[in-house]
């Protein structure tokens, strides 16, 4: 096999400062997710585009790097950004490996 699977490393983080940072980032992501759910019709109207939600604000563009750069420039403090590609066609999706 030419491309072996790298080993998996697991460790427990016990530093209270690191735990607080992770919890704060999760809280920002949750706020962005809640905003997405409340504005789904607006967000999903951007078919064939990439979206990013940062600080409960929607950014839409043609590439993921474009929307991320835009969102980071406007809201650099929000490390709980949410990104998605909105497919051009509505319909069921099959996710399989």
N, C-alpha and C positions, 0 to 999 in steps of 0.2 A: 504494500500500500504506500503510495507516494505522498499522501497527505494525511498523516495520522492525526487522530483527535487529540488535542492538547489535554493535559491532565486538569482535572477540576480541583480548585483549591477553595476550601471553605474555612472561614474563621469568624469568630464572634467579636463584634465591636462592643466594648464596654465603656469607652470614653464618653462621659456624659455630654461633653461639648459636641462630639461627632453625632451622638444620638439626637441631640437637640437640633443640629443642622439638618439631619435627615427628616426629622419630624416636621420642621418648618418647610422644607422643600415639598414634602408630601401634602401639607396643608395648602400650599400655593397650587400644586397640581390639582387637588380636589376642588378648589375654587374655580379653576379653569374648566375642569370637567363639568361642574355644575352649570357654569355659564354656557358651555356647549349644549348641554341638555335643554336649557331654557331657551336657546336660540337656534335649535336644530334646523328649522325650516329655512332660516337665513343662511346658515352655514352650508347646508347640503344643496343650496341652489347654485353653488359655484362648481358645477360639474366639469371634470377634466382639469381641475386646479389643485394645487397644494394649499393647505391652510395651516396656520399656526395661531394658537390662542395664548396670549401672554397678558397677565394682569387684566383678565376678563375683556380683552380687546382682540378682535379678529383681524388677521393679516392674510391676504390671499395673493398667490403668485403662481408663476409657471414652473418654478423649481423649488425644491425643498431648501436649497441654500439661500435662495432669494428671500423666502418668507422668514427663515431663521435669522438671517442678517438684519432684516427690517425689524423683526420683533426684538432682537437683542439691542439694536440701536435705540429703540424707543423705550424699552423696559429692561435695562441690563440687570436690574435687581431680581427679576423673576426667573428663577432657575427651575420652575415647575411648569415650563411651557409644554403645550400639548400640540402635536403635529399629526396631520392626516393627509392622505390623498383622497379626493372625492372622485370616484369613478365616473366616467362620462355617462354610462348607462345605469339606470336603476335596475335592480334585479337581485335574485338570490346569489350568494357567494358561497363557493365551496373551498374550504381551506383544508388541504390535505398535504401530507409529505410523502 
